[in-house]
């Protein structure tokens, strides 16, 4: 997975996530909304054949740095996935 920053400020980023699809982009977008400091969280795939999700995230000005919000959201997703995997393994 490769991140290509289109816009990068302290409180707003627009980033193409090369190597990801709708599943990851949608999960990340949704998880960002669990942070009270997030003002905008959305993603778009401009062309279905190219399939590079572009995610836009903005925090409230004066609040959490947007990159910190990204790191926090990815950490929460990792924890949820680990919990899910543990429960799936118990089904065997």
N, C-alpha and C positions, 0 to 999 in steps of 0.2 A: 504494500500500500504506500502510495506517495502523496504528499500534500503539496499543492501548488497554490500559494497565497496570492490572490488577485487583489485584495485590499487587506491591509493589516495595520490597525490602530490599536490603542490600548483598550477601547471599549467596543470595537466592531471588527469582525473578520469575515471575509468572503474567501472561501477556499474550495478548490477542486480536489476531490478525493479519488485519485487515480487508483484503480485496482479494487474499488468497492462498488457495490450495487445498491439497489433500492433498499434491500433489507438492512444493511448496516447504516445507511444514511437516515432511514426512517427511525431506527432504534436510537441513534445518536440524537436526532432532532427531538424525539419524544423525551429522552432522558434529560436533555438540556432544560426542558420545561419544569423539571423537578427542582430546579435551582431558583430560589425566589429573586435572585439578582438578574435573571435573564429577562430582557425586554422583547427580543425577537429571536426566534429559532425556526428556520425553514430550510428546505432544500428543493432543488429542481434538477431534472435531467433534461437538458435542452434538446438533445437529439437521441432517439431510442437506439440507433445503430452505433453511436459513439459511446453512450452509456456512462459518462463521467458525471457523478453527482456533484453539484455545487451547493455547498451549505453556507447559509448566512446566519451569523449569530451576533447579537448585540446585547451588551449589558447596560443597565441603567448607568448613566454618567455619574462618576464619583463613587460607584460601587466596585464590585469585584472585577479584576482584570479578566478579559474575555479568554485569554489563554489558560488562566487558572481554572475558569469555568469548564473549558474543554477537558483539561486533565482530570478534574473532579468527576465529570460525566463519564468519561471512559473508565475510570476506576470503579464507579458504581455499576457500569455495564459488565465489567469483568467479574465483579463479585456476584451479580445476579446470574451470569452464565455459569460460574463455578457451582453455585447452589443448584441450578437447574440440572447440570451434569451429574452431580451427586445423587439427586433424586431419580434421574433416569437410570443410573447404574444400579440402584436399589431394586428396580423393577425386574432385573434379570433373574 
